[in-house]
């Protein structure tokens, strides 16, 4: 019986509301002031919330008209008080988020999906609130991080869903680049980008000893970052190019040297060869061009001698 009465009441309310709006379009009634709209929306919100209580707390759909009506009443009241700005629009998305939160709270197992629109509305609320107080770059960083967070939650809830870390890392990296662009310029920004790209590879390497391969791109990118940081901009003249090359090759040689030192637990015995070769190139890079031209013929001879020594030396048990 209570459903029948609710339908009758709401039917009358909607007919009257539609008639008023139609009459205003044709100028048949006077234009309502903000105070009249505030009272009307407040009445609509109160009626909707009463219907929610009558129907039962699990009928959370009634909270949409209740919340939106309250939000519109608040906006009309702020307009009546002369308060303006984009923050005035905050109550609407916030009121839409509330029913979804209630739906999840009532049945967390089957209504988990309600967290998605609730989170979207919460983010929109924060964006509207921030618009008048922070820069557009800060808003962009916030949006990117807000998009990244659910993917991290997916991984933390179920570690088997490791794929969630990929979009999480991508959005976080993009947010960091945007943030750095507002705080740094020139070689500082370029170096920071290299370090940020190298970081996921380093984490992958530290995550498991089986991911030894990840140290190679991590070391290569970090070396480029250090080189840009040291030699970037107008700090050095073009004559310092050989020092730039030397630092690059030395950093790459160090990367393979670290892998070689981990040969006891990882299959990286081979890493000593690129480490030695890159270190030699780093040394040759700092020599004057004339001396380098004289030394190049000796390089294959030295490498040949090293290979002969490695191939002919007697093997000892347990020796790498």
Secondary structure, DSSP 8 states (H G I E B T S, - for coil): -HHHHHHHHHHHHHHHHHHHHHHHHTT-S----HHHHHHHHHHHHHHHHHHHHHH-TT-TTHHHHHHHHHHHHHHHHHHHTT--SGGGGHHHHHHHHHHHHHHHHH-TTT-TTHHHHHHHHHHHHHHHHHHTTS-HHHHHHHHHHHHHHHHHHHHHH-TT-TTHHHHHHHHHHHHHHHHHHHH--THHHHHHHHHHHHHHHHHHHHH-GGGTTHHHHHHHHHHHHHHHHHH-TTSS-GGGHHHHHHHHHHHHHHHHHHHHHTTTTSS-TTHHHHHHHHHHHHHHHTS-HHHHHHHHHHHHHHHHHHHHHHHHS---TT--
